Amino acid sequence: MKWSEIKEKNWFKWGMNKYVLITSLFVVWMIFFDDASLLQHIRIDQEIDELKEDRDFYKNQLKEVKTELKKIQDDPKSIEKIARERFYMKKDKEDIFVVVEEEVSK
């Protein structure tokens, strides 16, 4: 097909319209190259979603810690329990045995 035949095709005339070309260039520029590009917005939205998940996780952690703190402040036996379990504290004349179970690999 010769160049003169291509120029006479309807789709070529429509595609070479200056308004279509300018609009196409603008759309390509906005999607890929601009500071406020579509790709940048997608990346930012993904980061926002990840940060929201982190926020929810830390909110739950905070609730658990507050509940545990209230429990510790209200009950002296819970203080003793935590001291024994986490910090291996003991009473006088008492021995502590730490039992570690080994995982069986198959």
NORSUL-V688573 format. One record per pair of residues at least 24 apart in sequence whose C-alpha atoms are under 10 Angstrom apart, sorted by the first residue. I is the first residue (numbers start at 1). GAP is how many residues later the second one is. Records with the same first field share a line. If there is no record, write none. Layout:
BEGIN
I: GAP, GAP
END
This chain:
BEGIN
none
END
